[in-house]
């Protein structure tokens, strides 16, 4: 399914670990009135989102959020953040926050599921039937779009919390408060800052080693996704993905880790790619969610 955001105005919210992005538009080539709100606490952040939509009436709203989040319509907790490690946000009701100021349909899904749908429709996954989107930022998560629709289930995918094979000699304990050295615990931006004592864009002389370590853990996770979901392409976004050479290094390490088993020519180069929509993948996905809500 390719979203057809025509003739109406949609609102989108990309709820991230460091900021909320609010916008209106009819598709990725028509995104306007963009505002960025720091992600602090629900009591501080959500009233600013409400104020935005009080000034921007739209026909429907889509929320693409960090998780875990209850996405099943009809469930009593629909629209609420659940067992997140992010302080203060467990139990926050994002859908109700929007409904309090706008009497319009509201859809919600994870930011990565929404970005996967957007990339499948308009970006690097266009023309592919199975698209995986992984964001590597403050946290690490993944979503899948199959024939243009987000992969459904009892809960949304939590790809950042799969176990990964340790790099030889690596004693870093990981930062995930639930699992320690899961994929997110070893490869997220938070993990990188804990390992190096500075953020990804401040690595300096340690850049090459940092990219090699990051590529190892990402490839270890991606191998599991390739063997379980068989995507046509893996689109990797998020702030950490901007590290010079990371896409190529991850693709190369993934091929090594597959060790010749069930490998296709498509896996060998250009399989792990940057988002075609750049940093707009999340908010474009939110607009696609809004279309689905009507």
Buried (B, 14 or more C-beta within 10 A) or exposed (E): EEBEBEEEBBBBBBBBBEBBBBBBBBBBEBBEEBBEBEBBEBEEBBBBBBBBBEEBEBBBBBBBBBBBBBBBEEEEEBBBBBEBBBEBBBEBBBBEBBBBBBEBBBBBBBBBBBBBBBBBBBBBBEEBEBBBBBBBBBBBBBBBBBEBBBBEEEEBBBBBBBBBEBBEEBEBEBBBEEBEBBBBBBBBBBBBBBBBEEEBEEBEEBBEEBBBBBBBBBBBBBBBBBEEBEBBBBBBBBBBBBBEEBBBBBBBBBBEBBEEEEEEEEBEEEBBBBBBBEEBBBBBBBBBBBBBBE
